[in-house]
Amino acid sequence: MILYPVLHIYPDRIEHNAKNLKKLCDSGKIKITGVTKVVSGNIEVAQAMLKAGITSIGDSRIQNIIHMKKNGINAEFIMLRIPMKSELELVVENVDITLVSELKTVEWLNEIAKEKNKIQDIVYMVDVGDLREGVWYENAVSEIVSAQKFSNICLKGIGTNLGCFGGVLPSIENMNILLEIKNEIEEILNRKLEIISGGNSAALPLIESGKLPEGINHFRLGESIICGTDVTNNRNVPGNRQDTVILEAQIIELKEKPSVPVGEIGFDAFGRKPVFEDKGKRLKAILAIGEQDISPDGLIPLDEKIEVLHSSSDHTIVDLTESDNQYKLGDTIKFKMSYGSLLKAITSKYVEKKIEK
């Protein structure tokens, strides 16, 4: 028995995307960490990345890293989210490299690493303008150098994140800021930093155009591998597939109704005031999936003549009027998904996950 909604996951298509990006990054001498957070550390997706030749896996949740390690994923593991104090013991036990942005966190990591007789590798994050994690670039050198004073900590490198909060695009200028900080730190420490992590999928155009400054040698890629997209630059990644994960939802109501509600319009359940265009009566379907499971603006129907109208917490309403298909009650509709919509669907326990061979 199939219980809808279902996410159909295609590891072979994800492997194709990973191979394509590895070839691109190899040409620029860039090491990839494959990021599994959007699929909650899915084992088959991690395996697809390994089959593509990626040897480093990153995730933001320690639970996902532990899950992957317990299920035979043999890789270098990087903790991408700055760790909470409450999870530091698990981080030291299970993670090879940890991204950090606070000296106090480094001090706590050092204490636990010393107790466990381990050297904990870190990458210190630098904020070059996006206003998410990292020491502000103007103050970076002195703080990062101080992180190397701890006996059981190894400063493996530095990194930055762009596009995720402020939407700041990676550029030659902000990559050079990171490299200037790297050069100053190396001069003070009298040694080379192994990892200079220039960011995520949003930075790929710099490699594609040949404009990535020399010295950036590491990218953290999730969206571009798993979704085949680069939402920050509003594009599909060249050569990559976007049909790697397909959502299938079932029709629970199919009726012709007006295109504009009757009565005074207030706010919906999420505090939004909907806007409607009068198109007369339309054939509308209600699907058994909602905002608890997806973001409706991230649903892309495979039937291109279907229009996604709106969602409540449990229902998504679509307009079938222009479709050439004769849908019936109980039929299903399939969608490609944006990164944000996939993130919710994977996390929802109400959406079945099915690995397709």
C-alpha positions as CSV (number, residue, x, y, z in Angstrom):
1,M,0.0,0.0,0.0
2,I,1.3,3.4,-0.9
3,L,0.5,6.2,1.5
4,Y,0.7,9.6,-0.1
5,P,2.4,12.1,-0.2
6,V,5.6,10.4,-1.3
7,L,9.1,11.8,-2.1
8,H,10.7,9.7,-4.8
9,I,14.5,10.1,-4.4
10,Y,16.8,9.2,-7.3
11,P,20.4,8.6,-6.1
12,D,21.7,7.9,-9.6
13,R,20.6,11.4,-10.7
14,I,22.2,12.9,-7.6
15,E,25.4,10.9,-8.4
16,H,25.3,12.4,-12.0
17,N,25.1,15.9,-10.5
18,A,27.9,15.2,-8.0
19,K,30.2,13.9,-10.8
20,N,29.5,16.9,-12.9
21,L,30.4,19.3,-10.1
22,K,33.5,17.3,-9.1
23,K,34.8,17.5,-12.6
24,L,34.3,21.3,-12.5
25,C,35.9,21.7,-9.1
26,D,38.8,19.4,-9.9
27,S,39.6,21.7,-12.8
28,G,40.0,24.6,-10.3
29,K,41.8,22.4,-7.7
30,I,38.8,22.7,-5.4
31,K,37.9,20.0,-2.9
32,I,34.2,19.4,-2.4
33,T,32.4,18.6,0.8
34,G,29.0,17.1,-0.2
35,V,26.3,18.6,2.1
36,T,23.5,16.2,3.1
37,K,21.4,18.5,5.4
38,V,18.6,19.1,2.9
39,V,18.0,15.3,2.9
40,S,18.5,14.8,6.7
41,G,21.6,12.7,6.2
42,N,19.9,10.2,3.9
43,I,22.2,7.2,3.5
44,E,21.5,6.6,-0.2
45,V,22.2,10.2,-1.1
46,A,25.5,10.2,0.9
47,Q,26.4,6.9,-0.9
48,A,25.7,8.6,-4.3
49,M,28.1,11.4,-3.4
50,L,30.8,8.9,-2.4
51,K,30.3,7.0,-5.6
52,A,30.9,10.2,-7.5
53,G,34.3,10.5,-5.9
54,I,33.5,12.9,-3.1
55,T,35.3,11.9,0.1
56,S,34.0,14.6,2.5
57,I,30.5,14.8,3.9
58,G,29.1,17.8,5.7
59,D,25.9,18.3,7.7
60,S,24.4,20.8,10.1
61,R,22.9,18.3,12.5
62,I,25.1,16.0,14.6
63,Q,22.2,13.5,14.6
64,N,22.5,13.2,10.9
65,I,26.3,12.7,11.1
66,I,25.9,10.0,13.7
67,H,23.2,8.3,11.6
68,M,25.4,8.2,8.5
69,K,28.4,6.9,10.5
70,K,26.3,4.1,12.1
71,N,25.0,3.1,8.6
72,G,28.4,2.6,7.0
73,I,29.2,6.0,5.4
74,N,32.9,6.1,5.5
75,A,34.0,9.7,4.9
76,E,35.6,12.7,6.4
77,F,32.7,14.4,8.4
78,I,32.4,18.1,8.8
79,M,30.0,19.8,11.2
80,L,28.7,22.8,9.2
81,R,26.5,24.6,11.8
82,I,28.4,26.3,14.6
83,P,28.0,23.7,17.4
84,M,25.9,24.3,20.5
85,K,27.6,23.9,23.9
86,S,25.2,21.0,24.6
87,E,26.4,18.9,21.7
88,L,30.1,19.5,21.9
89,E,30.9,16.1,23.4
90,L,29.1,14.4,20.5
91,V,30.9,16.6,18.1
92,V,34.3,15.6,19.4
93,E,33.4,11.9,19.3
94,N,31.9,11.9,15.8
95,V,33.2,14.8,13.7
96,D,36.5,15.3,12.0
97,I,36.3,19.0,11.3
98,T,34.1,21.6,13.0
99,L,33.2,25.0,11.8
100,V,33.5,27.6,14.6
101,S,33.1,31.3,15.1
102,E,33.6,31.8,18.8
103,L,36.8,31.5,20.9
104,K,34.7,30.3,23.9
105,T,33.4,27.4,21.8
106,V,37.0,26.6,20.8
107,E,37.9,26.6,24.5
108,W,35.1,24.2,25.3
109,L,36.0,21.9,22.4
110,N,39.6,21.9,23.6
111,E,38.6,20.8,27.1
112,I,36.5,17.9,25.8
113,A,39.2,16.9,23.2
114,K,41.8,16.9,26.0
115,E,39.6,14.6,28.1
116,K,39.2,12.2,25.2
117,N,42.9,12.4,24.2
118,K,42.0,13.7,20.7
119,I,43.1,16.7,18.5
120,Q,40.0,18.4,17.2
121,D,40.3,20.1,13.8
122,I,38.5,23.4,13.2
123,V,37.8,25.8,10.4
124,Y,37.2,29.3,11.7
125,M,34.5,31.1,9.9
126,V,34.9,34.7,8.7
127,D,31.9,37.0,7.9
128,V,32.9,38.9,4.7
129,G,29.5,40.7,4.4
130,D,26.5,38.3,4.4
131,L,25.9,38.8,8.2
132,R,25.5,35.1,9.0
133,E,28.1,33.2,10.9
134,G,31.7,34.2,11.4
135,V,34.0,36.8,13.0
136,W,33.7,40.1,11.2
137,Y,36.4,40.3,8.6
138,E,38.0,43.5,10.1
139,N,38.5,41.7,13.4
140,A,39.3,38.3,12.0
141,V,43.1,37.9,12.2
142,S,43.7,38.4,15.9
143,E,40.7,36.3,17.0
144,I,41.5,33.4,14.6
145,V,45.2,33.3,15.6
146,S,44.1,33.1,19.3
147,A,42.3,29.9,18.5
148,Q,45.6,28.1,17.9
149,K,46.8,28.6,21.5
150,F,44.7,25.6,22.7
151,S,46.7,22.3,23.1
152,N,44.1,20.0,21.6
153,I,42.9,22.2,18.8
154,C,44.3,22.3,15.2
155,L,43.3,25.3,13.1
156,K,42.8,23.5,9.8
157,G,41.7,26.6,7.9
158,I,39.2,29.4,7.5
159,G,36.0,29.8,5.6
160,T,33.1,32.0,4.7
161,N,29.5,31.7,3.9
162,L,27.6,33.9,1.4
163,G,24.1,34.0,0.0
164,C,22.2,32.3,2.8
165,F,21.2,35.2,5.0
166,G,21.9,38.5,3.4
167,G,21.8,37.2,-0.1
168,V,25.3,38.6,-0.7
169,L,26.7,37.1,-3.9
170,P,30.2,35.6,-3.8
171,S,32.6,37.9,-5.8
172,I,36.3,38.3,-6.6
173,E,36.3,41.1,-4.0
174,N,34.9,39.1,-1.0
175,M,37.0,36.1,-1.9
176,N,40.1,38.3,-1.9
177,I,39.2,39.5,1.6
178,L,39.3,35.9,2.8
179,L,42.6,35.4,1.1
180,E,44.1,38.5,2.6
181,I,43.1,37.2,6.1
182,K,44.6,33.8,5.2
183,N,47.9,35.4,4.2
184,E,48.1,37.4,7.4
185,I,47.3,34.3,9.6
186,E,49.9,32.2,7.8
187,E,52.5,34.8,8.2
188,I,51.9,35.0,12.0
189,L,51.7,31.3,12.5
190,N,54.5,30.6,10.1
191,R,52.6,27.7,8.4
192,K,50.1,27.1,5.7
193,L,46.4,26.7,6.3
194,E,45.1,23.6,4.6
195,I,41.5,24.6,4.0
196,I,40.3,27.9,2.5
197,S,36.6,27.3,2.1
198,G,35.1,29.8,-0.3
199,G,31.5,29.0,0.3
200,N,28.6,27.1,-1.2
201,S,26.7,26.5,-4.4
202,A,26.3,30.3,-4.9
203,A,30.0,30.6,-5.5
204,L,30.1,28.1,-8.4
205,P,29.8,30.8,-11.1
206,L,33.3,32.0,-10.1
207,I,34.7,28.6,-11.0
208,E,32.7,28.4,-14.2
209,S,33.9,31.8,-15.4
210,G,37.5,31.2,-14.3
211,K,37.4,34.1,-12.0
212,L,37.8,32.3,-8.6
213,P,41.0,33.8,-7.0
214,E,43.8,31.3,-6.7
215,G,44.1,30.1,-3.1
216,I,40.4,29.2,-2.5
217,N,40.5,25.4,-2.4
218,H,37.3,24.2,-0.8
219,F,33.5,24.4,-1.5
220,R,30.6,23.1,0.5
221,L,28.0,21.9,-2.0
222,G,24.5,20.7,-1.2
223,E,21.8,22.4,-3.2
224,S,23.7,22.2,-6.5
225,I,24.3,18.5,-6.1
226,I,20.9,17.4,-4.7
227,C,18.6,19.9,-6.4
228,G,20.7,20.8,-9.4
229,T,19.9,24.5,-8.7
230,D,21.6,27.6,-7.4
231,V,18.8,29.7,-5.8
232,T,21.0,32.6,-4.8
233,N,21.9,33.2,-8.5
234,N,18.3,32.2,-9.6
235,R,19.5,29.5,-12.0
236,N,19.8,25.8,-12.8
237,V,23.4,24.6,-12.5
238,P,24.8,23.9,-16.0
239,G,24.8,20.1,-16.8
240,N,22.9,19.1,-13.6
241,R,19.5,17.6,-13.3
242,Q,16.6,19.1,-11.4
243,D,14.5,15.9,-11.3
244,T,16.5,14.2,-8.5
245,V,13.6,14.3,-6.0
246,I,10.0,14.2,-7.1
247,L,7.0,14.8,-4.8
248,E,3.8,12.9,-5.5
249,A,0.6,14.1,-3.8
250,Q,-3.0,12.8,-4.1
251,I,-6.1,14.7,-5.1
252,I,-8.8,14.6,-2.3
253,E,-11.2,17.1,-3.8
254,L,-11.8,18.0,-7.5
255,K,-14.4,20.7,-8.2
256,E,-15.2,23.7,-10.3
257,K,-15.2,26.9,-8.2
258,P,-14.9,30.6,-8.6
259,S,-11.4,32.1,-8.8
260,V,-12.1,34.8,-6.2
261,P,-13.5,34.1,-2.7
262,V,-16.9,35.4,-1.7
263,G,-16.9,37.7,1.3
264,E,-14.5,40.1,3.0
265,I,-10.9,38.9,2.8
266,G,-8.8,38.9,5.9
267,F,-5.5,37.1,6.7
268,D,-4.9,33.4,6.2
269,A,-3.8,30.9,8.9
270,F,-0.2,32.1,8.5
271,G,-0.9,35.8,8.8
272,R,-0.8,36.5,5.0
273,K,-3.4,38.4,3.0
274,P,-4.0,36.5,-0.2
275,V,-4.5,38.3,-3.5
276,F,-6.8,36.8,-6.2
277,E,-7.3,37.5,-9.9
278,D,-10.8,37.0,-11.3
279,K,-10.6,34.4,-14.0
280,G,-14.1,33.2,-13.7
281,K,-14.9,29.6,-12.7
282,R,-11.9,27.2,-12.6
283,L,-11.3,23.5,-12.1
284,K,-9.5,23.2,-8.8
285,A,-8.0,20.2,-7.0
286,I,-7.1,20.0,-3.4
287,L,-4.0,17.9,-2.6
288,A,-3.4,16.2,0.7
289,I,-0.2,18.1,1.6
290,G,0.3,21.5,3.1
291,E,2.6,24.1,4.7
292,Q,3.5,21.6,7.5
293,D,5.2,19.6,4.8
294,I,6.2,21.9,1.9
295,S,6.5,25.5,0.8
296,P,3.9,25.9,-2.0
297,D,5.9,28.5,-3.9
298,G,8.6,25.9,-4.2
299,L,6.4,23.3,-6.0
300,I,7.1,23.0,-9.7
301,P,4.4,20.8,-11.4
302,L,5.7,18.3,-14.0
303,D,2.5,19.0,-15.8
304,E,3.5,22.6,-16.8
305,K,-0.2,23.6,-17.4
306,I,-1.0,23.2,-13.7
307,E,-0.9,26.3,-11.5
308,V,-0.2,26.1,-7.8
309,L,-2.5,28.5,-6.1
310,H,-2.0,28.4,-2.3
311,S,-1.6,26.2,0.7
312,S,-3.0,26.0,4.2
313,S,-1.3,23.8,6.9
314,D,-2.8,20.6,5.5
315,H,-4.1,21.4,1.9
316,T,-2.6,22.6,-1.3
317,I,-4.9,24.0,-4.0
318,V,-4.0,23.8,-7.6
319,D,-5.7,25.0,-10.8
320,L,-6.1,22.3,-13.4
321,T,-8.2,24.2,-15.9
322,E,-5.5,24.6,-18.6
323,S,-4.2,21.0,-18.3
324,D,-4.6,18.6,-21.1
325,N,-4.8,15.7,-18.7
326,Q,-8.2,14.5,-17.4
327,Y,-7.5,14.2,-13.7
328,K,-9.9,12.2,-11.4
329,L,-10.4,12.1,-7.7
330,G,-7.7,9.9,-6.2
331,D,-5.2,10.6,-9.0
332,T,-1.8,12.0,-8.0
333,I,0.1,15.0,-9.2
334,K,3.9,15.2,-9.3
335,F,6.2,18.1,-8.6
336,K,9.9,19.0,-8.8
337,M,10.8,21.1,-5.7
338,S,12.9,24.0,-4.7
339,Y,15.6,23.6,-2.0
340,G,13.4,25.2,0.6
341,S,10.4,23.1,-0.2
342,L,12.5,19.9,-0.3
343,L,13.9,20.8,3.1
344,K,10.4,20.8,4.6
345,A,9.2,17.7,2.8
346,I,12.3,15.6,3.9
347,T,11.8,16.8,7.5
348,S,8.1,16.1,7.6
349,K,7.2,12.7,9.1
350,Y,4.0,12.8,7.1
351,V,5.7,12.5,3.8
352,E,6.9,9.0,2.8
353,K,10.4,8.7,1.4
354,K,11.0,6.2,-1.4
355,I,14.4,5.4,-2.9
356,E,14.1,4.8,-6.7
357,K,16.7,2.6,-8.4
